[in-house]
């Protein structure tokens, strides 16, 4: 599951898959004119290759400086005491073709004005010496529109925690569990954001619910557009999005090839959707073939024998997702 996919019929798509296969569906969406802009991090030489090839197909590639991807541990520990440090942990440096240790923060769009908008709105929480500078909440709100996220979804997260206008910490409570609470009825696979950045997905935002009508319409357009260009890829995307998922938190989940019955999933194959440096912590699931989730524990079985459990608190808070 979730193995890299290489398109065969288009040199631009083939190049992008070689450079950054994880966001391939979003590149299709930009190419199709459905998504106004996407961003990614790529090496400088790859940035130049992609920029030249994309221009031949009417797609523009710009940048917003560079980031060093692996800051030292002392840097990260020093920042842990700050509130809301964010999940992106990189050191920003000026754009410099000689910085081979840094990644280009690249914007991809068919529209120059969207790239300019993105440059003015995208900045992360910054640490300068011992001081933290948080980006204004309104910039996050506007960037959602630049990326083509549905307004209802952006507003749900902006308003949900009641802090949007209070102190700029507008994403503090925004997790997939809030999406679940706000969903009434069946979960649509078209709203399945869980595997985003793992090759087979259609949306790159948290929907306001798992049957958000506007998100479903957007995802359907992307799916049908991809299907017209590459039916095999579209079929793989649809199959992956309909798998059962076990969510620990917004950055740690498993896709499981199996069947849900009540609060249990019986499965014969699993794939970890998270940071593989953290895989050992969650590797118990890969050793089993059934998981039970209750209010107190996530319990893993092998052939009906319990082999271990996670307490359902903190990073191990669990939820089974079934998409149709």
For each residue, the residues with C-beta under 8 A, 3 or more apart:
1: 240 243 255 257 269 271
2: 195 198 199 200 240 255 271 273
3: 199
4: 17 21 199
5: 17 21 24 199 200 233 236
6: 14 17 18 21
7: 10 13 14 17 24 230 233
8: 14
9: 13 229 230
10: 7 13 14 229 230
11: 14 15 53
12: 15 16 31 53 54 56 57 59
13: 7 9 10 16 17 24 27 28 31 229 230
14: 6 7 8 10 11 17 18
15: 11 12 18 19 49 50 53
16: 12 13 19 20 21 24 27 50
17: 4 5 6 7 13 14 20 21 24
18: 6 14 15 21
19: 15 16 42 46 49 50
20: 16 17 23 24 27 40 42 46
21: 4 5 6 16 17 18 24 199
22: 197 198 199
23: 20 26 27 38 40 197 204
24: 5 7 13 16 17 20 21 27 28 199 233
25: 28 29 199 200 201 202 222 226 237
26: 23 29 30 35 38 204
27: 13 16 20 23 24 30 31 38 108
28: 13 24 25 31 32 222 225 226 229
29: 25 26 32 34 35 38 222 225
30: 26 27 33 34 35 36 37 38 59 108 109 110
31: 12 13 27 28 57 59 110
32: 28 29 35 222 225 226 229
33: 30 110
34: 29 30 148 218 221 222 225
35: 26 29 30 32 38 147 148 222
36: 30 109 110 111 114 146 147 148
37: 30 107 108 109 111 114 115 117 118 146 147 148
38: 23 26 27 29 30 35 107 108 109 147 204
39: 64 105 106 107 108 118 122 147
40: 20 23 106 108
41: 67 69 103 104 105 106
42: 19 20 46 47 50 103 104 106
43: 46 47 100 103 104
44: 47 48 66 97 99 100 102 104
45: 48 49
46: 19 20 42 43 49 50
47: 42 43 44 50 51 61 63 104 106
48: 44 45 51 52
49: 15 19 45 46 52 53
50: 15 16 19 42 46 47 53 54 61 106 108
51: 47 48 54 55 61
52: 48 49 55 56
53: 11 12 15 49 50 56 57
54: 12 50 51 57 59 60 61 108
55: 51 52 58 59 60 61
56: 12 52 53
57: 12 31 53 54
58: 55 110
59: 12 30 31 54 55 108 109 110
60: 54 55 108 109 110 111 112 115
61: 47 50 51 54 55 106 107 108
62: 106 107 109 115 118 119
63: 47 66 95 104 105 106 107
64: 39 105 106 107 118 119 122
65: 92 93 94 95 104 105
66: 44 63 92 93 94 95 96 99 102 103 104 105
67: 41 90 91 92 93 102 103 105
68: 71 90 91 93 101 102 103
69: 41 90 102 103
70:
71: 68 75 76 89 90 91
72: 75 76
73: 76 77
74: 77 78
75: 71 72 78 79 91
76: 71 72 73 79 80 89
77: 73 74 80
78: 74 75 81
79: 75 76 82 85 89 127 132
80: 76 77 85
81: 78
82: 79 85 125 127 132
83: 169
84: 125 134 169 171 172
85: 79 80 82 89 125 127 132
86: 89 124 125
87: 251
88: 124
89: 71 76 79 85 86
90: 67 68 69 71 103 124
91: 67 68 71 75
92: 65 66 67 124 126
93: 65 66 67 68 96 99 102
94: 65 66
95: 63 65 66 104
96: 66 93 99 102
97: 44
98:
99: 44 66 93 96 102
100: 43 44
101: 68
102: 44 66 67 68 69 93 96 99
103: 41 42 43 66 67 68 69 90
104: 41 42 43 44 47 63 65 66 95
105: 39 41 63 64 65 66 67 122
106: 39 40 41 42 47 50 61 62 63 64
107: 37 38 39 61 62 63 64 114 115 118 119
108: 27 30 37 38 39 40 50 54 59 60 61
109: 30 36 37 38 59 60 62 112 114 115 118
110: 30 31 33 36 58 59 60 114
111: 36 37 60 114 115
112: 60 109 115 116
113: 116 117
114: 36 37 107 109 110 111 117 118 146
115: 37 60 62 107 109 111 112 118 119
116: 112 113 119 120
117: 37 113 114 120 121 142 146
118: 37 39 62 64 107 109 114 115 121 122 143 146
119: 62 64 107 115 116 122
120: 116 117
121: 117 118 139 140 142 143 146
122: 39 64 105 118 119 139 143
123: 126 135 139
124: 86 88 90 92 135
125: 82 84 85 86 132 133 134 135
126: 92 123 132 133 135
127: 79 82 85 130 131 132 133
128: 131 133
129:
130: 127
131: 127 128
132: 79 82 85 125 126 127
133: 125 126 127 128
134: 84 125 168 169
135: 123 124 125 126 139 140 168
136: 139 140 168
137: 140 141 158 164 165 168 169 170
138: 141 142
139: 121 122 123 135 136 142 143
140: 121 135 136 137 143 144 158 170 171
141: 137 138 144 145 154 158 164 170
142: 117 121 138 139 145 146
143: 118 121 122 139 140 146 147
144: 140 141 147 149 153 154 205
145: 141 142 148 149 151 154
146: 36 37 114 117 118 121 142 143
147: 35 36 37 38 39 143 144 204 205
148: 34 35 36 37 145 218
149: 144 145 153 154 205
150: 153 154 205 207 208 212 214 215 218
151: 145 154 155 214
152: 155 156 208 212 214
153: 144 149 150 156 157 205 206 207 208 212 214 215
154: 141 144 145 149 150 151 157 158 205
155: 151 152 158 159 208
156: 152 153 159 160 182 208
157: 153 154 160 161 170 171 174 178 206 208
158: 137 140 141 154 155 164 170
159: 155 156 162 164
160: 156 157 173 174 178
161: 157 164 169 170 172 173 174
162: 159 166
163: 166 167 168 169 170 172
164: 137 141 158 159 161 170
165: 137
166: 162 163 169
167: 163
168: 134 135 136 137 163
169: 83 84 134 137 161 163 166 172
170: 137 140 141 157 158 161 163 164 174
171: 84 140 157 174
172: 84 161 163 169
173: 160 161 178
174: 157 160 161 170 171 178 206
175: 178 179 249 250
176: 179 180 193 194 206 247 250 319
177: 180 181 247 317 319
178: 157 160 173 174 175 181 182
179: 175 176 182 183 206 207 208 209 210
180: 176 177 183 210 319 321
181: 177 178
182: 156 178 179 208 209
183: 179 180 187 209 210 211
184: 209 211
185: 211
186: 211 324
187: 183 191 192 210 211 321 322 323 324
188: 191 192 210 211 216 323 324
189: 192 238 241 242 323 324
190: 202 203 215 216 219 220 223 241
191: 187 188 203 207 209 210 211 212 215 216 219 323
192: 187 188 189 195 201 202 203 210 241 245 321 323
193: 176 196 201 203 204 205 206 207
194: 176 201 245 247 253 255 273 321
195: 2 192 198 199 200 201 240 241 255 273
196: 193 201 203 204
197: 22 23 201 204
198: 2 22 195 201 273
199: 2 3 4 5 21 22 24 25 195 240
200: 2 5 25 195 236 237 239 240 241
201: 25 192 193 194 195 196 197 198 204 237 240 241
202: 25 190 192 219 222 223 237 241
203: 190 191 192 193 196 207 215 218 219 222
204: 23 26 38 147 193 196 197 201
205: 144 147 149 150 153 154 193 215
206: 153 157 174 176 179 193
207: 150 153 179 191 193 203 210 212 215
208: 150 152 153 155 156 157 179 182 212 215
209: 179 182 183 184 191 212
210: 179 180 183 187 188 191 192 207 321 323
211: 183 184 185 186 187 188 191 216
212: 150 152 153 191 207 208 209 215 216
213: 216 217
214: 150 151 152 153 217 218
215: 150 153 190 191 203 205 207 208 212 218 219
216: 188 190 191 211 212 213 219 220
217: 213 214 220 221
218: 34 148 150 203 214 215 221 222
219: 190 191 202 203 215 216 222 223
220: 190 216 217 223 224
221: 34 217 218 224 225
222: 25 28 29 32 34 35 202 203 218 219 225 226
223: 190 202 219 220 226 227 234 237 238
224: 220 221 227 228 234
225: 28 29 32 34 221 222 228 229
226: 25 28 32 222 223 229 230 233 234 237
227: 223 224 230 231 234 235
228: 224 225
229: 9 10 13 28 32 225 226 233
230: 7 9 10 13 226 227 233 234
231: 227 234 235
232: 235 236
233: 5 7 24 226 229 230 236 237
234: 223 224 226 227 230 231 237 238
235: 227 231 232 238 239
236: 5 200 232 233 239 240
237: 25 200 201 202 223 226 233 234 240 241
238: 189 223 234 235 241 242
239: 200 235 236 242 243
240: 1 2 195 199 200 201 236 237 243 255
241: 189 190 192 195 200 201 202 237 238 323
242: 189 238 239 323 324
243: 1 239 240 255 256 257 323
244: 255 256 258 259 260 265 267 320 321 322
245: 192 194 253 254 255 256 273 320 321 323
246: 253 254 256 265 285 291 293 298 318 319 320 321
247: 176 177 194 250 252 253 318 319 320 321
248: 252 253 274 282 298 310 315 316 317 318
249: 175 252 253 315 317
250: 175 176 247
251: 87 274 275
252: 247 248 249 272 273 274 275 278 282 315
253: 194 245 246 247 248 249 272 273 274
254: 245 246 270 271 272 273 282 285
255: 1 2 194 195 240 243 244 245 270 271 273
256: 243 244 245 246 265 267 269 270 291
257: 1 243 267 268 269 270
258: 244 265 266 267 268 269 289
259: 244 265 266 267
260: 244 264 265 320 322
261: 264 265 266
262:
263: 292 293 294 320
264: 260 261 290 291 292 293
265: 244 246 256 258 259 260 261 290 291 320
266: 258 259 261 289 290
267: 244 256 257 258 259 270 289 290 291
268: 257 258 289
269: 1 256 257 258
270: 254 255 256 257 267 285 286
271: 1 2 254 255
272: 252 253 254 276 279 282 285 286
273: 2 194 195 198 245 252 253 254 255
274: 248 251 252 253 278 279 282
275: 251 252 278 279
276: 272 279
277:
278: 252 274 275 281 282
279: 272 274 275 276 282 283
280: 283
281: 278
282: 248 252 254 272 274 278 279 285
283: 279 280 286 287
284: 287 288 300 307 308 310
285: 246 254 270 272 282 288 291 300
286: 270 272 283
287: 283 284 300 302 307 308
288: 284 285 291 300 301 302 307 308
289: 258 266 267 268 301 302 303
290: 264 265 266 267 300 301 302 304
291: 246 256 264 265 267 285 288 298 299 300 301 320
292: 263 264 297 298 299 301
293: 246 263 264 298 299 312 318 319 320
294: 263 297 299 312
295: 312
296: 311 312
297: 292 294 309 310 311 312
298: 246 248 291 292 293 309 310 312 316 318
299: 291 292 293 294 306 308 309
300: 284 285 287 288 290 291 306 307 308 309 310
301: 288 289 290 291 292 304 305 306 307
302: 287 288 289 290 305 307
303: 289
304: 290 301
305: 301 302
306: 299 300 301 309
307: 284 287 288 300 301 302
308: 284 287 288 299 300
309: 297 298 299 300 306
310: 248 284 297 298 300 316 318
311: 296 297 316
312: 293 294 295 296 297 298 316 317 318
313: 316 317
314: 317
315: 248 249 252
316: 248 298 310 311 312 313
317: 177 248 249 312 313 314
318: 246 247 248 293 298 310 312
319: 176 177 180 246 247 293
320: 244 245 246 247 260 263 265 291 293
321: 180 187 192 194 210 244 245 246 247
322: 187 244 260
323: 187 188 189 191 192 210 241 242 243 245
324: 186 187 188 189 242
